[in-house]
Amino acid sequence: MKTERRDTPRIPVSLDTIIHYNNRNYRHATTDISLDGAFVRTRGERLPRRGPLEIAIRLPADGTVRYHRFQAQVVRATPRGLGLAFERVDTEGYAALLALVFAAERHALAR
């Protein structure tokens, strides 16, 4: 049985994502997200493990949808994509993550 190492729940999502690494931008989709990080589906781009990067994720918050930027690092690389851990999250970005994660949890509990 696989042990969950996250402190906060992850939720399945499909969010537009832009990874900025080494002066290049890569457009992808985030497939799951938590308050601590995200898994981003990639198209074969190889980024170094523990490599610092910036990620911009298009998140809904307060009735609008906009990109929020996070400092992150690669903690897992698979043929399908990258597991990223958020390192620095500003207050607005964290609020948008909170709203998304806990709205999804409430929705799941209501089913």
Residue frames relative to the residue before (quaternion, step in Angstrom):
aa qw qx qy qz dx dy dz
M 1.0000 0.0000 0.0000 0.0000 0.00 0.00 0.00
K 0.3951 -0.7311 0.5122 0.2167 3.57 -0.86 0.98
T 0.3233 -0.7541 0.5449 0.1730 3.57 -0.88 0.98
E 0.3949 -0.7054 0.5429 0.2274 3.57 -0.93 0.94
R 0.1888 -0.8121 0.5460 0.0820 3.58 -0.75 1.07
R 0.5417 0.6291 -0.4086 0.3793 3.61 1.20 -0.04
D 0.4425 -0.6823 0.5177 0.2659 3.52 -1.18 0.66
T 0.7683 0.2495 -0.1333 0.5741 3.58 1.18 -0.53
P 0.5981 -0.5941 0.3903 0.3702 3.60 -1.11 0.59
R 0.2648 -0.7241 0.6045 0.2001 3.54 -1.16 0.56
I 0.1842 -0.7827 0.5881 0.0874 3.52 -1.12 0.70
P 0.4708 -0.6458 0.5059 0.3246 3.59 -1.08 0.61
V 0.0602 0.7884 -0.6063 0.0853 3.57 -0.94 0.94
S 0.1751 -0.7142 0.6508 0.1890 3.51 -1.36 0.00
L 0.1407 0.8099 -0.5439 0.1685 3.55 -0.08 1.34
D 0.4898 -0.6295 0.5131 0.3172 3.56 -1.05 0.78
T 0.0130 -0.8067 0.5875 -0.0617 3.53 -0.90 1.01
I 0.1042 -0.7590 0.6390 0.0696 3.53 -1.11 0.76
I 0.1709 -0.7614 0.6192 0.0876 3.55 -0.84 1.05
H 0.1296 -0.7663 0.6259 0.0651 3.55 -0.90 0.99
Y 0.1675 0.7754 -0.5834 0.1744 3.55 -0.55 1.24
N 0.8623 0.0114 -0.0254 0.5055 3.54 -0.99 0.93
N 0.6790 -0.5263 0.2616 0.4399 3.57 0.95 1.02
R 0.6333 0.4650 -0.3588 0.5039 3.60 1.15 0.59
N 0.2791 -0.7385 0.5904 0.1678 3.54 -1.22 0.62
Y 0.0941 -0.7702 0.6301 0.0290 3.54 -1.02 0.90
R 0.2254 -0.7775 0.5746 0.1204 3.60 -0.74 1.05
H 0.0615 0.8000 -0.5866 0.1101 3.55 -0.82 1.10
A 0.3904 -0.6628 0.5618 0.3045 3.53 -1.34 -0.37
T 0.3521 -0.6961 0.5868 0.2172 3.54 -1.03 0.86
T 0.2227 -0.8095 0.5324 0.1079 3.58 -0.83 0.98
D 0.7761 -0.0385 -0.0604 0.6266 3.57 1.25 -0.24
I 0.1120 -0.8017 0.5871 0.0026 3.52 -1.18 0.67
S 0.0406 -0.7535 0.6547 0.0454 3.53 -1.27 0.55
L 0.6790 -0.4530 0.3497 0.4599 3.57 -1.23 -0.15
D 0.7044 0.4806 -0.2476 0.4600 3.57 1.23 -0.43
G 0.8130 -0.1283 0.1251 0.5539 3.60 1.12 -0.49
A 0.2970 -0.7407 0.5782 0.1698 3.52 -1.35 -0.20
F 0.2894 -0.6845 0.6256 0.2373 3.52 -1.35 0.30
V 0.1234 -0.8038 0.5817 0.0164 3.55 -0.74 1.14
R 0.3621 -0.7169 0.5588 0.2067 3.55 -0.79 1.07
T 0.1081 -0.8108 0.5745 0.0283 3.58 -0.77 1.04
R 0.4164 -0.6886 0.5368 0.2536 3.53 -1.33 0.19
G 0.7899 -0.3370 0.1645 0.4852 3.56 0.85 0.95
E 0.4524 0.6585 -0.4826 0.3589 3.61 1.20 -0.03
R 0.2104 -0.7741 0.5878 0.1047 3.55 -0.91 0.94
L 0.0280 -0.7799 0.6251 -0.0122 3.55 -0.67 1.10
P 0.5490 -0.6575 0.3967 0.3299 3.60 -0.94 0.80
R 0.5228 -0.6104 0.4982 0.3254 3.53 -1.11 0.78
R 0.8114 0.1619 -0.2096 0.5210 3.53 -1.00 1.00
G 0.4258 0.6946 -0.4720 0.3368 3.56 1.25 0.23
P 0.3751 -0.7202 0.5310 0.2422 3.60 -0.82 0.94
L 0.0632 0.7861 -0.6116 0.0639 3.54 -1.09 0.75
E 0.3653 -0.6708 0.5798 0.2835 3.53 -1.34 0.06
I 0.0978 -0.7794 0.6174 0.0434 3.54 -1.01 0.84
A 0.1416 -0.7508 0.6402 0.0801 3.55 -1.05 0.85
I 0.0635 -0.8025 0.5931 -0.0172 3.56 -0.67 1.16
R 0.3740 -0.7228 0.5415 0.2110 3.55 -0.91 0.98
L 0.0223 0.8338 -0.5430 0.0975 3.55 -0.26 1.37
P 0.3934 -0.6842 0.5510 0.2712 3.58 -1.08 0.67
A 0.1806 0.7631 -0.6100 0.1137 3.57 -1.06 0.76
D 0.8589 0.0331 -0.0521 0.5085 3.56 -0.98 0.89
G 0.7283 -0.4601 0.2412 0.4469 3.56 0.92 0.90
T 0.6972 0.3746 -0.2819 0.5423 3.61 1.24 0.12
V 0.2610 -0.7269 0.6083 0.1830 3.54 -1.31 0.28
R 0.1831 0.7815 -0.5801 0.1389 3.56 -0.78 1.02
Y 0.5831 -0.5778 0.4408 0.3631 3.54 -1.28 0.33
H 0.1081 -0.7433 0.6580 0.0529 3.53 -1.11 0.87
R 0.2931 -0.7749 0.5413 0.1439 3.56 -0.93 0.95
F 0.0615 -0.7797 0.6231 -0.0054 3.51 -1.11 0.89
Q 0.3449 -0.6555 0.6189 0.2615 3.54 -1.19 0.60
A 0.0479 0.8112 -0.5761 0.0875 3.58 -0.83 0.98
Q 0.1823 -0.7487 0.6137 0.1720 3.50 -1.36 -0.01
V 0.5251 -0.6171 0.4883 0.3242 3.53 -1.21 0.60
V 0.0787 -0.8067 0.5852 0.0250 3.57 -0.77 1.06
R 0.7832 0.0828 -0.0543 0.6139 3.58 1.28 -0.28
A 0.0615 -0.7755 0.6278 0.0276 3.55 -1.02 0.85
T 0.0073 -0.7761 0.6299 -0.0305 3.55 -0.92 1.01
P 0.6615 -0.4770 0.3632 0.4505 3.61 -1.18 0.10
R 0.6710 0.5006 -0.2988 0.4581 3.62 1.16 -0.52
G 0.7975 -0.2460 0.1893 0.5174 3.59 1.04 -0.61
L 0.5704 -0.6023 0.4668 0.3065 3.50 -1.38 -0.36
G 0.2671 -0.7081 0.6292 0.1771 3.53 -1.08 0.80
L 0.0898 -0.8182 0.5678 0.0014 3.57 -0.65 1.14
A 0.2093 -0.7380 0.6269 0.1364 3.55 -1.11 0.76
F 0.3964 -0.7028 0.5365 0.2473 3.57 -0.85 0.97
E 0.2217 -0.7805 0.5731 0.1153 3.56 -0.96 0.89
R 0.7885 0.0352 -0.0030 0.6140 3.56 0.91 -0.90
V 0.0025 -0.7813 0.6215 -0.0566 3.52 -0.83 1.09
D 0.3366 -0.7411 0.5363 0.2231 3.58 -0.76 0.97
T 0.7246 -0.4685 0.2948 0.4105 3.56 -1.28 0.34
E 0.6668 0.5018 -0.3035 0.4598 3.60 0.92 -0.88
G 0.6592 0.5080 -0.3022 0.4648 3.56 0.95 -0.88
Y 0.6542 0.5094 -0.3099 0.4653 3.56 0.98 -0.86
A 0.6340 0.5232 -0.3287 0.4650 3.60 1.00 -0.79
A 0.6514 0.5042 -0.3151 0.4714 3.60 0.98 -0.81
L 0.6369 0.5149 -0.3207 0.4757 3.60 1.02 -0.78
L 0.6376 0.5327 -0.3199 0.4555 3.58 0.93 -0.91
A 0.6719 0.5039 -0.2976 0.4540 3.56 0.84 -0.99
L 0.6768 0.4967 -0.2932 0.4575 3.58 0.90 -0.90
V 0.7004 0.4781 -0.2815 0.4490 3.59 0.75 -1.04
F 0.7470 0.4078 -0.2495 0.4620 3.59 0.77 -0.93
A 0.5680 0.5438 -0.3953 0.4748 3.62 1.16 -0.36
A 0.6525 0.5043 -0.3117 0.4721 3.58 0.99 -0.81
E 0.6441 0.5152 -0.3244 0.4632 3.60 0.99 -0.75
R 0.6443 0.5079 -0.3228 0.4720 3.59 0.97 -0.86
H 0.6372 0.5276 -0.3174 0.4635 3.57 0.99 -0.85
A 0.6646 0.5000 -0.3030 0.4653 3.61 0.93 -0.88
L 0.6673 0.4982 -0.3029 0.4634 3.61 0.97 -0.76
A 0.6462 0.5341 -0.3172 0.4433 3.60 1.12 -0.66
R 0.5958 0.5921 -0.3637 0.4026 3.60 1.16 -0.41
